[in-house]
Amino acid sequence: MTGRLSVLRAMYLGLALWGAVHPMLWFWRHMEATGGGLKDVVAAWSANAATIGLTWDLVIAACALSLWVIAETWVRRNWIALLVLPATWGIGLACGLPLYLYLRTAPIR
């Protein structure tokens, strides 16, 4: 069972790294193409109804994850899990959620 958990944790960590890097590459490509920097990326999040819907979908999911992290940290006293909050809001949900799952599935000591 421990071996399976280690594989699972490695997959969560891999997804967190992928979620940190891959979306940023697309943001970088957009910034290079427009020459406008981060403000153009943020403006693109409201370019049309589809992107506005997707942006709100991610914001609501990030709020739910943040609430879950705070509630569980309060109960479990697993303070390292709070690193998920800046990862989620500074990098993205695609990084924050698998990072939390990676931290959450650590062996209990």
ROSE-4610 file (N, C-alpha, C; in Angstrom, 1 decimal, always signed):
// ROSE-4610
residu = [M/M/M/T/T/T/G/G/G/R/R/R/L/L/L/S/S/S/V/V/V/L/L/L/R/R/R/A/A/A/M/M/M/Y/Y/Y/L/L/L/G/G/G/L/L/L/A/A/A/L/L/L/W/W/W/G/G/G/A/A/A/V/V/V/H/H/H/P/P/P/M/M/M/L/L/L/W/W/W/F/F/F/W/W/W/R/R/R/H/H/H/M/M/M/E/E/E/A/A/A/T/T/T/G/G/G/G/G/G/G/G/G/L/L/L/K/K/K/D/D/D/V/V/V/V/V/V/A/A/A/A/A/A/W/W/W/S/S/S/A/A/A/N/N/N/A/A/A/A/A/A/T/T/T/I/I/I/G/G/G/L/L/L/T/T/T/W/W/W/D/D/D/L/L/L/V/V/V/I/I/I/A/A/A/A/A/A/C/C/C/A/A/A/L/L/L/S/S/S/L/L/L/W/W/W/V/V/V/I/I/I/A/A/A/E/E/E/T/T/T/W/W/W/V/V/V/R/R/R/R/R/R/N/N/N/W/W/W/I/I/I/A/A/A/L/L/L/L/L/L/V/V/V/L/L/L/P/P/P/A/A/A/T/T/T/W/W/W/G/G/G/I/I/I/G/G/G/L/L/L/A/A/A/C/C/C/G/G/G/L/L/L/P/P/P/L/L/L/Y/Y/Y/L/L/L/Y/Y/Y/L/L/L/R/R/R/T/T/T/A/A/A/P/P/P/I/I/I/R/R/R]
num = [1/1/1/2/2/2/3/3/3/4/4/4/5/5/5/6/6/6/7/7/7/8/8/8/9/9/9/10/10/10/11/11/11/12/12/12/13/13/13/14/14/14/15/15/15/16/16/16/17/17/17/18/18/18/19/19/19/20/20/20/21/21/21/22/22/22/23/23/23/24/24/24/25/25/25/26/26/26/27/27/27/28/28/28/29/29/29/30/30/30/31/31/31/32/32/32/33/33/33/34/34/34/35/35/35/36/36/36/37/37/37/38/38/38/39/39/39/40/40/40/41/41/41/42/42/42/43/43/43/44/44/44/45/45/45/46/46/46/47/47/47/48/48/48/49/49/49/50/50/50/51/51/51/52/52/52/53/53/53/54/54/54/55/55/55/56/56/56/57/57/57/58/58/58/59/59/59/60/60/60/61/61/61/62/62/62/63/63/63/64/64/64/65/65/65/66/66/66/67/67/67/68/68/68/69/69/69/70/70/70/71/71/71/72/72/72/73/73/73/74/74/74/75/75/75/76/76/76/77/77/77/78/78/78/79/79/79/80/80/80/81/81/81/82/82/82/83/83/83/84/84/84/85/85/85/86/86/86/87/87/87/88/88/88/89/89/89/90/90/90/91/91/91/92/92/92/93/93/93/94/94/94/95/95/95/96/96/96/97/97/97/98/98/98/99/99/99/100/100/100/101/101/101/102/102/102/103/103/103/104/104/104/105/105/105/106/106/106/107/107/107/108/108/108/109/109/109]
x = [+0.8/+0.0/+0.9/+2.0/+2.8/+3.4/+3.8/+4.3/+3.3/+2.0/+1.0/+0.7/+0.8/+0.6/+1.8/+3.0/+4.1/+4.0/+3.5/+3.2/+2.1/+1.1/+0.0/+0.5/+1.3/+1.9/+2.8/+3.6/+4.5/+3.6/+2.5/+1.6/+1.0/+0.6/+0.1/+1.2/+2.4/+3.5/+3.8/+3.8/+4.0/+2.9/+1.7/+0.6/+0.7/+1.2/+1.4/+2.5/+3.6/+4.6/+4.1/+3.4/+2.9/+1.9/+1.1/+0.1/+0.8/+2.0/+2.8/+3.4/+3.9/+4.7/+3.9/+3.1/+2.4/+1.5/+0.6/-0.2/+0.7/+1.7/+2.6/+3.3/+3.6/+4.2/+3.2/+1.9/+0.9/+0.7/+0.7/+0.7/+1.9/+3.0/+4.2/+4.1/+3.6/+3.4/+2.5/+1.4/+0.5/+1.1/+1.9/+2.6/+3.6/+4.3/+5.2/+4.5/+3.4/+2.6/+2.0/+1.5/+0.8/+1.8/+2.9/+3.8/+3.3/+2.1/+1.5/+1.8/+2.4/+2.7/+1.6/+1.7/+0.7/-0.7/-0.8/-2.1/-2.9/-2.2/-2.9/-3.4/-2.7/-3.1/-4.4/-4.4/-5.6/-6.7/-6.5/-7.5/-8.1/-7.3/-7.7/-8.7/-8.6/-9.5/-11.0/-11.2/-12.5/-12.8/-12.1/-12.2/-13.6/-14.2/-15.6/-16.3/-17.5/-18.3/-17.7/-17.1/-16.5/-15.3/-14.5/-13.3/-13.8/-14.8/-15.3/-15.9/-16.6/-17.2/-16.1/-15.1/-14.0/-13.2/-13.0/-12.3/-13.1/-14.4/-15.2/-15.3/-15.3/-15.2/-14.0/-12.8/-11.6/-11.5/-12.1/-12.1/-12.9/-14.1/-15.0/-14.3/-13.7/-13.0/-11.8/-11.1/-10.0/-10.5/-11.6/-12.2/-12.6/-13.2/-13.6/-12.3/-11.3/-10.0/-9.4/-9.4/-8.9/-9.6/-10.9/-11.8/-11.4/-11.3/-11.0/-9.6/-8.6/-7.3/-7.3/-7.9/-8.0/-8.7/-9.8/-10.6/-9.8/-9.2/-8.4/-7.2/-6.5/-5.3/-5.7/-6.8/-7.3/-7.4/-8.0/-8.3/-7.0/-6.3/-5.1/-3.8/-3.8/-2.6/-1.4/-1.7/-0.7/-0.4/+0.4/+0.7/+1.3/+2.1/+2.7/+1.7/+0.5/-0.6/-1.0/-0.7/-1.0/-0.2/+0.8/+1.6/+0.7/-0.3/-1.2/-2.0/-2.2/-2.9/-2.2/-0.9/-0.2/+0.1/+0.2/+0.4/-0.9/-2.1/-3.3/-3.6/-3.4/-3.8/-2.7/-1.4/-0.3/+0.1/-0.1/+0.2/-1.0/-1.9/-3.1/-3.7/-4.9/-5.6/-5.0/-4.5/-3.9/-2.6/-2.0/-0.9/-1.3/-2.2/-2.6/-3.4/-4.3/-5.1/-4.2/-3.4/-2.6/-1.5/-1.0/-0.1/-0.7/-2.0/-2.7/-2.9/-3.3/-3.4/-2.1/-1.0/+0.3/+0.6/+0.4/+0.6/-0.4/-1.6/-2.7/-2.5/-1.8/-1.6/-0.3/+0.4/+1.6/+1.4/+2.3/+2.1/+1.9/+1.0/+0.7/+1.8/+2.3/+3.4/+2.9]
y = [-1.2/+0.0/+1.3/+1.2/+2.4/+2.8/+1.7/+2.0/+2.6/+2.2/+2.8/+4.3/+4.5/+5.9/+6.8/+6.2/+7.0/+7.3/+6.4/+6.7/+7.7/+7.6/+8.6/+10.0/+10.1/+11.4/+11.9/+11.1/+11.5/+12.1/+11.5/+11.9/+13.3/+13.5/+14.8/+15.9/+15.5/+16.5/+16.8/+15.8/+16.1/+17.0/+16.7/+17.6/+19.0/+19.2/+20.5/+21.2/+20.6/+21.2/+21.5/+20.6/+20.8/+22.0/+22.1/+23.2/+24.5/+24.5/+25.7/+26.2/+25.3/+25.7/+25.8/+24.9/+24.9/+26.1/+26.4/+27.6/+28.9/+29.0/+30.1/+30.3/+29.2/+29.2/+29.9/+29.6/+30.2/+31.7/+32.0/+33.4/+34.2/+33.6/+34.2/+34.4/+33.4/+33.5/+34.7/+34.8/+35.9/+37.2/+37.3/+38.6/+39.0/+38.0/+38.2/+38.7/+38.0/+38.3/+39.7/+40.1/+41.4/+42.5/+42.2/+43.2/+44.0/+43.6/+44.4/+43.9/+42.8/+42.3/+41.7/+41.6/+41.0/+41.6/+42.9/+43.6/+43.1/+42.7/+42.2/+40.8/+40.0/+38.7/+38.8/+39.7/+39.9/+40.4/+41.3/+41.8/+40.7/+39.7/+38.6/+37.7/+37.7/+36.9/+37.4/+38.6/+39.1/+39.5/+38.8/+39.1/+38.8/+37.8/+37.4/+36.6/+36.2/+35.5/+34.2/+33.5/+32.2/+32.3/+33.3/+33.4/+34.0/+34.9/+35.4/+34.2/+33.3/+32.2/+31.3/+31.0/+30.2/+30.8/+32.1/+32.8/+32.7/+32.9/+32.8/+31.4/+30.4/+29.0/+28.7/+29.2/+29.0/+29.8/+31.0/+31.8/+31.1/+30.6/+30.0/+28.7/+27.9/+26.7/+27.0/+28.1/+28.5/+28.9/+29.6/+30.0/+28.7/+27.7/+26.5/+25.8/+25.7/+25.1/+25.8/+27.1/+27.9/+27.7/+27.7/+27.4/+26.1/+25.1/+23.7/+23.6/+24.3/+24.3/+25.0/+26.1/+26.8/+26.0/+25.4/+24.6/+23.4/+22.7/+21.5/+21.8/+23.0/+23.4/+23.7/+24.4/+24.7/+23.5/+22.4/+21.2/+20.3/+20.1/+19.2/+19.8/+21.2/+21.9/+21.5/+21.3/+21.0/+22.3/+23.1/+24.5/+24.6/+23.6/+23.6/+23.7/+23.2/+23.2/+24.6/+25.6/+27.0/+27.5/+26.8/+27.2/+27.1/+26.3/+26.1/+27.4/+28.3/+29.5/+30.5/+30.8/+31.6/+30.9/+29.6/+28.8/+28.9/+28.8/+28.9/+30.3/+31.3/+32.6/+33.3/+32.9/+33.5/+32.8/+31.5/+30.7/+30.2/+29.5/+29.0/+27.8/+27.6/+26.4/+25.1/+25.1/+23.9/+23.5/+24.4/+24.1/+23.9/+24.7/+24.7/+23.4/+23.0/+21.8/+20.5/+20.2/+19.0/+19.1/+20.4/+20.6/+20.2/+20.7/+20.3/+18.8/+18.2/+16.7/+16.0/+16.5/+16.0/+16.1/+17.3/+17.6/+16.8/+16.7/+16.1/+14.5/+13.9/+12.5/+12.1/+13.0/+12.6/+11.6/+10.7/+9.8/+10.5/+10.0/+10.5/+10.1/+11.0/+10.7/+10.5]
z = [+0.0/+0.0/+0.0/+0.7/+0.8/-0.6/-1.4/-2.7/-3.6/-3.5/-4.3/-3.9/-2.6/-2.1/-2.6/-2.6/-3.1/-4.6/-5.4/-6.8/-6.9/-6.1/-6.2/-5.8/-4.7/-4.3/-5.4/-6.1/-7.1/-8.3/-8.6/-9.6/-9.2/-8.0/-7.5/-7.7/-7.3/-7.4/-8.8/-9.7/-11.1/-11.7/-11.3/-11.8/-11.2/-10.0/-9.4/-10.2/-10.6/-11.3/-12.8/-13.4/-14.7/-14.6/-13.6/-13.4/-13.2/-12.7/-12.4/-13.7/-14.5/-15.7/-17.0/-17.3/-18.6/-18.8/-17.9/-18.1/-18.2/-17.4/-17.5/-18.9/-19.5/-20.9/-21.8/-21.7/-22.5/-22.2/-20.9/-20.6/-21.1/-21.1/-21.6/-23.1/-23.8/-25.2/-25.6/-24.8/-25.0/-24.8/-23.7/-23.4/-24.5/-25.0/-26.1/-27.4/-27.7/-28.9/-28.8/-27.6/-27.5/-27.1/-26.5/-26.0/-24.8/-24.3/-23.2/-21.8/-21.7/-20.3/-19.6/-18.3/-17.5/-17.6/-17.8/-17.9/-19.1/-20.2/-21.4/-21.1/-20.3/-19.9/-19.1/-18.1/-17.3/-18.1/-19.1/-19.9/-20.8/-21.2/-22.0/-21.3/-20.0/-19.2/-19.2/-19.8/-19.9/-21.4/-22.3/-23.7/-24.3/-23.8/-24.3/-23.2/-23.5/-22.5/-22.1/-23.1/-22.8/-21.8/-22.0/-21.1/-19.8/-19.8/-18.5/-17.7/-18.3/-17.6/-17.1/-17.9/-17.4/-16.3/-16.4/-15.3/-14.0/-14.1/-12.8/-12.3/-13.2/-12.8/-12.0/-12.5/-11.8/-10.5/-10.4/-9.2/-8.1/-8.5/-7.6/-7.0/-7.9/-7.5/-6.6/-6.9/-6.1/-4.7/-4.6/-3.3/-2.5/-3.2/-2.5/-2.0/-2.8/-2.4/-1.2/-1.2/-0.2/+1.1/+1.1/+2.2/+2.8/+2.0/+2.4/+3.1/+2.4/+3.0/+4.4/+4.5/+5.8/+6.8/+6.5/+7.4/+7.9/+7.0/+7.4/+8.1/+7.8/+8.5/+9.9/+10.1/+11.5/+12.3/+11.8/+12.5/+12.6/+11.5/+11.5/+12.0/+12.0/+12.4/+11.5/+10.2/+9.2/+8.5/+9.1/+8.7/+7.3/+6.9/+5.6/+4.5/+4.7/+3.7/+3.3/+4.2/+3.9/+2.7/+2.3/+1.1/-0.2/+0.0/-1.2/-1.5/-0.5/-0.8/-1.8/-1.5/-2.5/-3.8/-3.8/-5.0/-5.8/-5.2/-5.9/-6.5/-5.7/-6.1/-6.9/-6.7/-7.4/-8.7/-8.7/-9.9/-10.5/-9.8/-10.4/-9.7/-10.0/-9.4/-9.9/-11.1/-11.7/-10.9/-10.2/-9.3/-7.9/-7.4/-6.0/-5.6/-6.4/-6.1/-6.0/-7.1/-6.9/-5.8/-5.6/-4.5/-3.2/-3.0/-1.7/-1.6/-2.7/-2.6/-2.3/-2.8/-2.5/-1.0/-0.5/+0.9/+1.8/+1.4/+2.2/+2.3/+1.3/+1.3/+1.8/+2.5/+3.2/+4.3/+4.5/+5.6/+6.9/+7.7/+9.1/+10.0/+10.8/+11.7/+13.1]
